[in-house]
Amino acid sequence: MNEPFNQGLVTARDRAVLAPGELQEATGIEYAVGDTSRAWKLRGRSAFGAAGSAAVKGVAVCNFDDGTSSVVALTGSSLVKAAS
């Protein structure tokens, strides 16, 4: 499946009725001038230079009760924690 993220953030409608390419939540992205066909990560916002040899399937921020947090990525069947 290939889903574009080119229609921007839409908060005025319920997420169940979003059109293809509309985002229900957007954190850490921007649209480049002249290239609105996709969302780009904000410069300076990468925690993973590489997350192993497998493709990254997902990224999550894990917040803990003691106030700490970690960024993890799912690669293959493994979780990789970002360096602090």
Secondary structure as GFF3:
##gff-version 3
##sequence-region A 1 84
A	DSSP	three_ten_helix	15	17	.	.	.	ID=ss1
A	DSSP	beta_strand	29	32	.	.	.	ID=ss2
A	DSSP	beta_strand	35	41	.	.	.	ID=ss3
A	DSSP	beta_strand	56	63	.	.	.	ID=ss4
A	DSSP	beta_strand	69	75	.	.	.	ID=ss5
A	DSSP	beta_strand	78	81	.	.	.	ID=ss6
###
